[in-house]
Amino acid sequence: MTAYARRAGNPSAPSVLSMNFIYLGAAATLVGVPAGLAMTDANSQTVMTVSLATFLAGLVLAARRWPRSVLIISALTVSAWRCAELIGAGWVWPATAAAVATVLAGRVRTAVLTSGFVLTYGLLWDFSTARHGTDWVFAHLGGEMLWVSAALAVAIAWRNNRRWQELQLGRRRVEERVEIARDLHDVVSHTLAVVGVHLNVALDAFDDDPDEARASLRLAQQVRGRAMTDLKSLVGVLREGELPSLTSLERLCEQVGAAGLPVTLNEFGDPVEVPAPVGTAVFRVVQEALTNTVRHAGATRATVTVRYAPDSVLVDVRDDGRGAGQVVDGHGIAGMRERVAALGGALTAAPAEQGFVVRASLPIAKG
């Protein structure tokens, strides 16, 4: 399961650091530091080694909020342990997770400069103070330099790839907004043309055939009502500043939870490649299904599951209510089905063994 939580380090370097990495980095530090020191015969004092690993792992947990501070404190801690001979080797590598977290948070320069400074200090210390030989120094520091360089290079490459994907997603959203603006123009033009035709018919038949005139006026009123609904929806999207997207699902579930229905959101896979129209449809399906649950189902909880595959998105909204209010295929479910079908997908809504289930499958077109 993937969670995408972003925090901006600065306007030009957005963070792609997720809580999943934080937990993974903390666990890797907790296990990897004692193991690495044992493998290099640098475990001078087991108690101090375990204490160092625990402290560094705890710092990593705070890296999402204070990445630079965590890296600097971690590097200083490792250096202090090393200078006090509490560990026999290692200047930067025990703080690898903190360095990678700093890169993913958008602080690439801080990570590179801090690592380079500590390694330079370690080189001078091992030569001048510890009096190690050249072979020993280059064997240990050389390997450590390669390890840290590789870790930072992978982190930078992964971060750049994620930023490129997000830029592509933003571009698609802009294109979708342009399409909505075109739809807005088409709705207005079509509505005015149709209403104008019916008004002309009503005007011509006003004296000779009042019934036909009234019928034309009623048709014009119906066209106007449908157009107003479409216009309200399109203008609402444009006023929001951004399209309803997959990143809005968590906020939607929180809002429903605040209304009295606990909602669990499970997301599997990577939503970055999902086109804006599909993302909007997923949001609307979940929104309508949860709205029906709150209004009609008498449920005590609901679960939303979204699975992102390379060629499709699968949505499952399940509640534990009676489902009686949703069994009738009303406008809400019909609207969801039409929206999904317009994108080449399919939607089912039916009672389950315990509750009610809405399922939708939407294909992802490859451009």
N, C-alpha and C positions, 0 to 999 in steps of 0.2 A: 504494500500500500504506500502510495506516494503522497506526501503533503507538500504543497508549494507555498511557502511563507516568505515574503520578500520584505526587506527593510533597506531603505536607501542609505548608502554610506555617504554619498554626495551626489549632486545632480548629474554629473557626468559619468559616475561609476556606480550603477545600481547594484545592489546585493543580489546574489542568487544563492545565498546561504540558507539551507533548509534545516529544520529541526532534526530530520532524519540523519543528516551528516553530523550534527552536533552530538547526537547519541552514539553514532558509530565511532566518531573521533574520540569521544570520552572512553568508550569501551576498548578501543584499540590502544589508547595510551595506558589505560589501567593494566592491560595484559602485556602490551608490547614492550614497555620500558623495563620491567623486571626480566622478561625473556631476552631482550636485546643485550642487557648488561650481563646476564648469565652466559650468553653465547660468546661474548667478547672477553670473558674472564674479568669483567670490570665491576662485579658485584662485591664491593668491599665490605659492606654491612647490609645484611638482608633487611633489617628493620628500617634503615634509612632509605634503602631502595624502594621498598613498598610504600613508605611515607611519601617519597618523591612522586611515585606513580599516582598515588591517590590524590595528592595535591594538584598535580598537573591535569589529571582527569577532571577534577572539580573545576579548575579554571576553564577548561574547554567548554563546560556547560554554560559558561557566561559569555562565550565568544560571539554569539549572535548579536548581543547587545553592545558589548565593548570589545570588538576584535583586536584593535591595536593595543589596548591596555593588557588584554590577556596574553598577547604575544610577547610584549615587553617584559611583563612580570614572569612569564614562563621562562624566557631566555635568561633573565637575571637569576632566577631560582636555580636553573640547571648550572649556570656558570658558578654560582656560589657553592653549590654542592661539589662541583668539580674542583674548584680551587681549594676547598676544605678537605679534599681527598675522601669525601664520603662515597663517591663513585669513582671508578678508575678510568673511565673513558666517556666520551660524549660531551659535545658542547651545544649542538643545535638539534640533533636528531630526536632526543626525547620530547622536544616541543614541536615535532612535525605537524601534528594535528592543529595546533594553534596557528602555525604558519600558513597551512592550507586554508584554514577558516578565515584568516585575514585576507588572503587572495580572493576567496569567494565572496567576501564582504565588500570587495571593491578597493582594497588597500594594497595593491600589488607592490607599489614602491616601498611601503613600510615593511612588507614581508621580505623583500629582496635586500633592502639596506640593513635591516636588523640581522638577518641571517649572515650576510657578508661581514658585518662588523663583529659579530660574535665569533665567527670562524677565524677572522684575522687576529682577534684577541687570543683565541685558543692557540693559534699557531705560535704567537710570540710567547705565551705562557709555557707551552710544552718545550720550546727551545731554551728559553732563558731561565725559567724558574724551576720547572720539573726536570730539566736536564735530560730529556729523552733524546735518543739518537735520531738521525735523519730518517732512517728506514722506518722506525716506529712512528714518527710524527706523520710522515706522508702516507703510511699504511692506514693509520686511523683517521687523520683529518682528510686525506684524499678520498677515502671511501665515504666518509660523512658528507663531504662536499658533493660527491656524485649523487648520493641519496637525496639530499635536500634539493639539489638542482632538479633532479628528476621529478620529485614530488611537486615542487613549485611549477615546473613546466606543464605537468599534467593538469594541475589546478587551473593554471592560466588558460590552457587550451579548452578545458571543459567550460570554464566561465565564458570565454569568448563565443563558444558554440551556443551556449544558452542565451547569451545576449543577442546573437544573430537570429536565433529562433524567435525570440520575443519581438525583435524588430520586424520580422516577417509577419508575425501575428498582428502587430500594430498596423502594418501596411494593409493587411487584409481587412482589418476593421475600418480603416479609412475608406477603402474601396466599397465596403458594405454600406457605409454612411452615404457615399455618393449615390449608390443604387437606391437607397431609401429616399434621398432627395429627388431622384428621377421618378420614383414611384409617386411621391407627393405631387409632382408636376403632372404626371399622367392622370392621377385620381381627380385633381382639380379640373384639368382640361376635359376629361371624359364626362365628369359630372355636369359641368356647365353645358356641354354639347347636348347631352341627353335631356337634361331639364329644359333646355331651350326648345328642343323639338316638341316635348310634351306641352309646354306652354303655348307654342304656336298652334298645336292641334286644338288645345282647349280654347284658345282665342277664336279660331276659325269656326269651331262648333258651338260656341257659347249661345248663340241665338237659335240656330237650327236644331241642334241636338244636345240639350243640356246634360243628358246622361253620359254621352261620350266626353263632354268637356269635364264633367266631374271625375270620370274614370282617368282621364289624362292627368288631371291635377293630383289624383291619388297616387298614380305611378310616379309623377315627379316628386311627390313627397317621400315616397319609399326610396327612390334613388338618392334623394338628398339625405335621408336618415342613414342609409348604408355608407354613403360617402363621408358623412360626419364621423361615424365610428372609425372608419379607416384613417381619416385625417387625424383624429385624436390620438390613435395608436402611433402613427408615424411621427407626428409632431412631438409626442411624448418621448419617443426614442431619441430624436434629435436634441431635445432639451436636456436629456440626461447627461450629455457630454460623452457617453460611451455606450456601446451596445451591451445589453444584458449578456453576460459571458459566463463561462464555466467558473471563473474566479469569484462570481457573485453567489454561487450556490451555498457556500458556508454562511454568508451573511443572511441569505434567505432562510436557511434552516434555523439560524439564531433568532430571527424575527418570529418565525412560527413557534419556536420554543418559548419565546417571551409571551406569546399569546395563549400559552397553556398546554401546548402539545409538544412533548419532548421528541426531538427528531435526531436520529443518528445518521451522519453522512459518511459513507465509505466510498473512496475513490481509488481505483486501481489503474495503473498505467500512467502515460504521459499525455496531458491535455494540450501541449503546446502546438501540435500539428493540426488540431481541430479547426476547420474553417469557421469564420464568424457566423454564417447562416446556421450551421449545425449547432454551434455553441449557443446561439440565441434560441433555437428550437428546444435544445435540452433544458435550458433555463425555464422556458415557458411551460414545458411538459411538467417539470417538477413543481413549478409554481401552481399550476392549475390542479395537479393531483393533491398537493398539500392543502390547497384552499378547499377542495371538495371534502377532504378528510376532516378538516376543522368544522365545516358547516354541516355536514350530513352524517358522518360515519359514527360519531360517538366514540372515537378511538381514544386510547390512553397513551399510545406511542406510535411512532412511524419510523421507518428506515428507508433511506435513500441510498441506492447503490449505483455508481456510474463506473463503467469499465471502458477504458480507452484502448482500442486495438488499432493496428496500423491501417485497417480499411473500414472501420466502423466504430460507432459509439453505442453502447447498450445501457439503457436506463431502466431501473427497477425501483418503483415507489410502492412500499408495502405498509399497511397499517393493520391494527388488531381490532378494528371496529366492526360493526355489523354489516357495513357496506350497502345497506338497503337504499340509502339515498343516492348511491352512485350506480346502482344496477341499471336504472333507466338511462339510456344513452342520450343524455341531455346535450345542451349546446356546448358545455365545457369540454366534454369528452369528444364530441364531434369536431370541435375546433382543434383540439390537440391532434386528432387523427388526420384532419385535413392538412395541418401544418407539417406533420411528419411525412405524409404521403407526397406532399409537394417537393420534398427533398429526396424522394425515392425510398423512403423507409416505411415501416409498418408499426402500428400501435395496437395493443390489446388492453382491455380494461374489464376485469371480471372478478367475481368473488373468489376468494381462496379458501382453504380449509379453515383458517382462522383469520378473518379480515377480508381485505380487498387489495388487489394488486393491479398496478398500471405498469405495463412494460412497453418500451419503445426501442426500436433498432433503427439507427440512422447511418447510412453509408457515408464514407468520406471520399469524395471525388479527388482523384489525383490529377493535379494540374500539369 
